[in-house]
Amino acid sequence: MSKKKTNEEFYEQSLSFNSEIAKKTKDIDSSVTDEYNDHSILKLICITYWVGIFTPICDNQLRQRYGYRIVYVDTMAGSGITSTKRAGDCFAGSCLSTVYVARKQGFPFDKVIAVEINKTKAETLNKRLHALFPSDKSIEIYNEDIIDVADRIANKLKNQTVSYIVIDPQGLRGITWKALKPLLSCKGDAMLTWFEAEAWRVRGPAVTDVEHRAQLSDIERLNELFGSGWRNASSAEELTLTLINRVLSECNKTAYGIVKIPRKKGYFMMILFTGEYRNAKKLAMQWEMNVQKRIQSAYGKDISSLLEVSSGRAKTLFDDY
């Protein structure tokens, strides 16, 4: 049994691993990147941490025994590289990171499906994926809005296929039930970036007595995403549970875990939904507990300083710089 990593070792490995991927691909269309905030690194840790749990299980229980394919789907994949204006640091995005980690750990995905609505970013992502995996013919890029391709992708994930789907919008407006349901109903697991506070702010005007166009628009959005249950939520947490319960009851998911990612103003969430397999609930709870502990450590709480250390601009996490 391997020794459990300290928080320092965990973050050092995570950041160096990510930098390794970025160095191999960032010079391809170097001006094309996605801008990130420091807390985005914590989001990537949530996504890639689950790969180390999901792919070995699926390989053992489904691929080796029954010939299943294991597919990764990134529904808002970007260009593959994220950068910050603060210091020019570059890191690999969720698509490159997840696929790379799975291969490094010895349980590669059989197919990669990525969706990116921006044509330039979609073309660059395709180049970067093929540069990282030059012999791979199983990469498929959709230069479309996820709402327009969700059903098509879901159809590809039938017939002895299990998937890990990452849904990572920039805000609440990027989330619709029309896009979520077909993807979340696929056999396998999914990770959703969720903006609880934003959803609660939208609900506020929608339940007032004033009838106006903006309010009706909010009501339509909330009905589409949550169904009718959003009106009964008495807190932001209850509103989130309304969505979670809808996913569990309508999308063949058995368990979930939640990790809160702190940012300058409030937080957002990473919600993991697991499919039907042995110990799914226990594993989701372990993911939540272990990742949350890492994020709440001194290294996770001071991720900006840690990035300074990783780049060589500071010697230790607690340096004054």
LOTORRO-767597 format. One line per field, with one value per residue (C-alpha): x negated, y, z negated. Coordinates in Angstrom, 1 decimal, padded with zeros to 4 digits. Each point is the difference from the previous one (the first is absolute). Layout:
x: c(X ...)
y: c(Y ...)
z: c(Z ...)
end
This chain:
x: c(000.0 -001.5 -000.6 002.5 -001.4 -000.3 001.8 -003.3 -000.8 003.5 000.0 -003.6 000.9 003.3 -001.5 -003.2 002.2 002.2 -003.0 -001.5 003.1 000.1 -003.6 000.6 002.9 000.0 -002.2 002.7 002.0 -001.6 002.3 003.1 000.6 002.9 -000.5 000.1 000.2 -002.2 002.9 000.4 -003.0 002.1 002.8 -002.5 -001.0 003.6 000.4 -003.3 000.1 003.1 -001.7 -002.3 003.1 002.3 -002.2 -001.5 003.5 001.4 -003.0 000.3 003.8 001.0 -002.7 -002.0 003.0 002.6 -001.8 001.4 -001.6 -000.9 000.7 -000.9 002.3 -000.9 003.1 -001.7 -003.5 -001.6 -003.4 -001.7 -002.3 000.9 -002.1 000.1 -000.8 -001.3 -003.4 000.4 000.1 001.5 001.8 001.7 003.8 002.4 000.0 -003.8 -000.5 002.6 -001.0 -003.7 000.5 002.0 -002.8 -002.8 001.9 000.3 003.7 000.5 003.3 001.0 001.5 -000.1 003.0 -000.5 002.5 -001.1 002.2 -002.8 -001.4 -003.5 -000.2 001.5 -002.6 -002.9 001.3 000.0 -003.6 -001.1 001.7 -001.6 -003.4 000.3 001.3 -001.3 001.1 003.5 002.8 002.8 000.2 003.2 000.5 003.4 -000.1 003.6 002.0 000.5 003.8 -000.1 -002.1 000.9 002.4 -002.4 -002.8 002.3 000.9 -003.7 -000.4 002.4 -000.9 -002.6 -001.3 -000.7 -000.9 -001.5 001.7 -001.3 002.5 -001.9 002.0 -001.2 003.2 003.6 001.1 -002.1 002.1 003.3 001.9 000.4 -003.8 -000.5 002.6 -001.2 -003.6 000.6 002.2 -002.9 -001.6 -002.9 -000.9 000.1 -001.5 002.0 -001.2 002.8 000.6 002.3 -000.1 000.9 002.9 001.3 -000.2 002.0 002.6 000.5 001.7 001.9 002.1 001.0 003.5 -001.1 000.8 -002.5 -001.9 -003.3 001.9 001.8 -003.3 -001.5 003.0 -000.4 -003.7 000.7 002.8 -002.1 -002.9 001.6 003.5 002.7 -001.9 -002.1 002.9 -000.1 -003.7 -000.5 -003.8 -002.8 -000.9 003.6 000.0 -003.2 001.6 003.0 -002.3 -001.9 003.2 001.3 -003.3 000.2 003.6 000.0 -003.5 -001.0 -002.5 -000.3 -002.1 -001.7 -002.8 -000.5 -003.3 000.1 -002.6 -000.7 -000.6 -000.4 003.8 001.7 -000.4 001.2 000.5 -001.2 002.7 -000.9 002.8 -000.7 001.6 001.1 -002.9 -001.2 -001.0 001.0 001.3 -003.0 -002.4 001.8 -000.2 -003.7 -000.6 001.9 -001.8 -003.5 000.2 001.6 -002.7 -002.7 001.8 000.5 -003.7 -002.4 -001.1 003.5 001.1 -003.0 -000.1 -001.2 -003.1 -000.5 000.0 -002.7 -002.1 000.8 -001.2 -003.2 001.0 000.0 -002.0 002.6 003.8 -000.6 -002.6 000.7 -000.2)
y: c(000.0 003.3 002.7 002.8 003.2 003.1 003.1 001.4 -003.1 -000.2 003.6 -000.2 -003.1 001.4 003.3 -001.5 -002.6 002.7 002.1 -003.0 -000.3 003.8 000.1 -002.6 001.8 003.7 001.0 -001.2 003.1 001.7 003.0 -002.2 -000.8 000.2 002.5 -001.5 001.1 -001.6 -002.0 -001.8 -002.1 -001.4 -000.8 -002.0 -001.9 -001.0 -001.2 -002.0 -001.4 -002.0 -001.4 -002.0 -001.7 -000.2 -001.5 -002.9 -001.1 000.2 -001.8 -002.8 -000.4 000.9 000.2 -003.1 -002.1 001.1 001.9 003.5 003.1 002.8 003.4 003.5 002.9 003.6 002.1 003.5 -000.9 003.3 000.1 -002.5 002.6 002.6 003.0 002.9 003.7 000.3 -001.6 -001.8 -003.5 -002.7 -003.2 -002.8 000.2 -002.8 -001.8 -000.4 -000.6 -002.7 -002.0 000.3 -001.1 -003.1 -001.1 000.7 -002.2 -002.8 000.1 002.1 001.0 -001.8 003.2 003.7 002.3 003.7 002.8 003.6 002.7 002.4 -001.1 001.2 -001.7 -003.2 -000.2 000.7 -002.6 -002.5 000.8 -000.2 -003.3 -001.5 001.4 -001.6 -003.2 -000.1 -003.6 000.4 -000.3 000.0 003.7 001.8 003.8 001.7 003.7 000.6 001.0 -002.9 000.5 -000.9 -003.1 -001.5 -002.5 -001.0 -000.6 -002.0 -002.3 -000.7 -001.0 -003.0 -003.6 -001.2 003.5 001.6 003.7 002.6 003.3 003.4 002.9 003.2 003.2 003.5 000.8 -001.0 001.1 -002.8 -002.7 -001.2 -003.2 -000.6 -000.4 -001.6 -002.8 -002.0 000.2 -000.8 -002.9 -001.8 -003.0 001.3 003.0 003.8 003.1 003.3 003.4 001.6 003.7 -000.3 003.7 001.1 -002.4 001.3 003.6 -000.9 -001.6 003.1 002.3 -003.0 -000.5 003.6 001.1 002.6 -001.3 001.2 -001.4 -000.6 -001.9 -002.2 -000.7 -001.1 -002.2 -001.7 -000.7 -001.3 -002.2 -001.4 -000.8 -001.1 -001.0 001.4 -000.7 003.2 002.1 -002.1 000.5 002.2 000.3 -000.2 -003.4 -001.3 001.3 -001.9 -003.2 000.5 -000.3 -002.9 -001.9 000.6 -001.5 -003.0 -000.7 000.6 -000.7 -003.5 001.4 -001.7 002.4 003.3 002.0 003.7 002.0 003.8 002.0 003.4 003.1 003.7 000.5 -003.1 -003.4 -002.4 -003.7 -003.1 -002.6 -003.7 -002.3 -003.7 -002.8 -003.5 -002.0 -001.6 002.5 003.0 001.9 -000.8 001.1 003.2 000.8 -000.8 002.3 002.8 -000.5 -000.4 002.9 002.4 -000.7 000.9 003.2 001.0 -000.5 002.9 -000.8 000.0 003.1 001.9 -001.3 003.3 -000.1 -003.6 000.9 002.6 -002.8 -002.4 002.7 000.7 003.5 -000.9 -002.6 -001.4 000.3 002.3 002.4 003.7 001.1)
z: c(000.0 001.1 -002.6 000.0 001.5 -002.2 001.2 001.2 002.0 001.4 001.3 001.2 002.1 001.2 001.2 001.5 001.8 001.5 001.0 001.7 002.2 000.8 001.0 002.7 001.6 -000.9 003.0 002.4 000.9 -003.0 000.1 -000.4 -003.7 -002.5 -002.9 -003.4 -003.6 -002.6 -001.4 003.3 -000.9 -002.9 002.4 002.2 -003.1 -000.7 003.6 000.3 -003.5 001.0 003.1 -002.4 -001.5 003.0 002.8 -002.0 -001.1 003.5 001.4 -002.4 -000.3 003.6 002.6 -000.8 -000.9 002.5 002.7 -000.9 001.4 -002.5 001.4 -001.2 000.9 -000.6 000.8 -000.2 000.7 001.0 001.8 -002.3 -001.6 -002.6 -000.9 -002.4 000.7 -003.6 000.9 003.3 -001.5 002.2 -001.1 001.8 000.0 -001.0 003.3 000.4 -003.7 -000.4 003.1 -000.9 -003.6 001.0 002.4 -002.5 -002.6 002.5 000.6 003.2 001.4 003.2 001.5 -000.7 000.9 -000.4 000.6 000.5 001.5 001.0 003.4 -000.6 -003.4 001.3 002.8 -002.4 -002.5 002.8 000.8 -003.6 -000.7 003.1 -000.9 -003.5 001.5 003.6 000.8 -001.5 002.5 -002.6 -000.6 001.1 -000.2 000.3 000.9 -001.1 -003.0 -002.5 000.1 003.7 -000.3 -003.3 001.5 002.7 -002.5 -002.3 002.9 000.6 -003.7 000.3 000.7 -002.5 -000.8 -003.4 -000.1 -002.2 001.0 -001.2 000.2 -000.8 001.0 -000.9 -001.8 -000.5 003.5 001.4 -001.7 001.4 -000.7 003.7 000.2 -003.4 000.1 003.0 -001.2 -003.6 001.0 001.6 -001.7 -002.1 -002.1 000.4 -001.5 000.0 -000.8 -001.9 -001.0 -003.1 -000.9 003.5 000.2 -003.3 001.3 003.1 -002.2 -002.1 002.6 001.5 -003.1 -000.5 000.8 002.6 003.5 002.6 002.9 -001.9 -002.7 002.5 001.7 -003.3 -000.8 003.4 -000.7 -003.4 001.1 002.8 -002.2 -003.3 000.9 -002.3 -003.3 000.0 -001.5 -003.2 -000.7 -003.1 000.4 002.6 -001.3 000.4 003.6 000.7 -001.5 002.3 003.0 -001.5 -000.7 003.5 001.4 -002.3 000.7 003.8 001.2 -001.3 -002.5 -003.4 -002.2 -000.1 -001.7 -000.3 -000.3 -000.6 001.9 -001.7 002.1 -000.7 -000.3 -001.5 001.6 002.6 -000.1 001.7 -000.1 000.8 001.1 000.0 002.0 -001.0 -001.2 -003.2 -002.8 002.1 -003.1 -002.1 002.7 000.6 -003.7 000.0 002.9 -001.7 -003.3 001.4 002.5 -002.4 -002.5 002.6 001.0 -003.7 -000.7 -000.2 003.5 001.4 -001.8 001.2 003.6 001.4 -002.2 001.0 003.7 -000.8 -001.5 002.9 002.5 -001.9 -001.0 -003.7 -001.9 -002.4 -000.5 -002.9 001.5 000.1 003.6)
end
